[in-house]
Amino acid sequence: MTDNSGEVYGGPVMCPGCGTGDTVPVGDVRRGKDRIRLAPAPNTFGDGCSNFIEGTVIAGLAVAAAAYYADDRDWPWLLPVGIVAALLVMWGTVAVIRSEGKDKRRVEAGADRAAAAAAGARFCSACDGVFFASGGPWEGVASPERFRHHVWTAGGYGDQLDEKAKAAPGQG
């Protein structure tokens, strides 16, 4: 007998692939590589402030190098080129920061849908796969990449998947 989360009352949840009872809810996976592969969302840890600092430093270096070589080699046209390069770097930096902010907002908006799609999923380390005790969206054990594709797509940010997860068998 199972409840809504796929937990079985009175015993371990058996893996349909290998039959082991040594399975854990996907949210409880703690091993580094597996935890990353089963992540319910992309890493949105990026900080716009650090990106801005990096862009500013690079732009400053472009202007400084242009000023130095314009004076050193007597190429006065090099300074305006360095300034244009610095402006382009800053424009690119702002574009990156805005894009990361947009992605972060999409992940936050889809977190509830992704959690609902992952509810009841269990990970079997012996099979290196994910299954739903209640049957779920597929029968049997699926790869972590297929699971991640399922969850991220439900969350509305499937376009941020890596190529391996996008090409996971069973997608269509």
N, C-alpha and C positions, 0 to 999 in steps of 0.2 A: 504494500500500500504506500502511495506517495502523497506528499502535500503539493501545493502550488509551486514550490521551488524545486521540486524533483527529489527532495530528501525522502529516503525510505525509513519508515518507522520500524524499529526493532532490529536493525542490523545495518551492515555496511552496504553501500551502493556498489553493485558488481559491474565491472566493465564488460560491455557486450563484445569487445574484441578479444580480450585475453582471459576474461573470467576472474580477474583478481578483484579483491575487495579493497585494495589499497588505492582508492581514488579520493580526490579532494575537490571541493568547489573551486571553480576557476579563480574566483576572487581571493582564495586562500593560498594560491601558489606563491612561493617565496623565493625559489631559485632564480637567479639573475636572468639567464637567457630565456627560460620559460616564461618568467614574469613579463619580459619585454614582448615575447611572441604572442602572449595572451592579453596584452594590454587592451582595455576597453576603449582607448582613445589614443591619438598621437600625442607625443610629448609637446606640451604647450608651455614649457618652462622658459622659453626664450624671453629675454628681457630687452625691450626697445631701448632702454637707457644704455645698456652695454653696446648695442649695435650703433647707437648714435655716437658714442664715444669712439668706437672703432672707425666709423666713417669720418669723423672729424679729424682724427689723428692721420688717417690716410690722405685726406684732403690737405691738411696742413703740410704734410711731407711733400705732396705734389707741388704746392706753392713754394715751399722752402727750396726744394731741389731746382725748380725752374729759376728762382731768384739767384741761387748760387751759380748755376751754370750760365745764366744770362750774363752775369757780371764776370765770371771767370773766363768765359770764351768770347766775350764781347758780342753776344747774340741778343740784342734787346727784344727781339720778337718772341723769345722763349718765355718771358714772364707772362704775357697775355695767354700763351698756350697753357702754362701751368695753372693760371687762374681758371680758365675754361675747364681744364681737367678736374680741378678741385670742385667746381660747381657741378660737373657731371657726377662725380663721386657722391656729393651730398644729395643730389637728386635721386640717385640710385639707393642711397641709404634710407631716405625717407620712403621710397617705394617699398623696400624690404620691410621696414617697420610697419607700414600700413597693411601689407599683405599678411604678416605674421599676426597682427591684431585681428584682422578679419578671420583668419583661420582659427584663432583662439576663441573668438566669439561664436563661431559655428560649432566648435567642439563643446563649449559650455551649453549652447542651446540644445544640442542633441544628446546630452549626457543621460537624460531620463529614458529616451528611446533606446539608446545603446544598452543601458542597464536592463531594460525590459527584454531586449533580445538575448542578453547573456544569462538571464535568470534561469537557474536550474542546471546550467552547464557544469560538467565535471571534467577534471583532467586526470588522465591515467598516465603516470610516468612510465609504466612498463610498455605501453603502446605508443607513447609520445603523441597522444591524441585527445580529442575532446568529444564528449557525447552528452546527450540529454537523457536522463533516466526516464523522463516522461515521453520520450519519442522525439519531441522537438521538431526542428525544421528539417532534419534528415535522420535516417536510420543508421545505427551503428556508430563507429568511431570516425571522426574526421580529423584532418591535420589542423594544427594550430593556425596555419595560414588561412584555411577555409573558415575557421571559427572567427578569426579577426576580420575577414572579408564580410562575413555575415553581420557582425556587430557594428563595424564601422559604417557599413552601408546603411544599416538601420538607423544609426545616429546621424546620418546626413553628411558624413565626411569621408566616404569611401574613395574619393579621388585622391586622398592623401596616402593611400596604401602604397607600399613598396611593390616592385614588379613581381616578386615571388608570391605575395598575397593576392595580387590582381589576377595572376595566372593559376591560382589554386584550383585543383581538380574539383569538379562538381559545381562550378560557377556557370551561370548562364542566363 
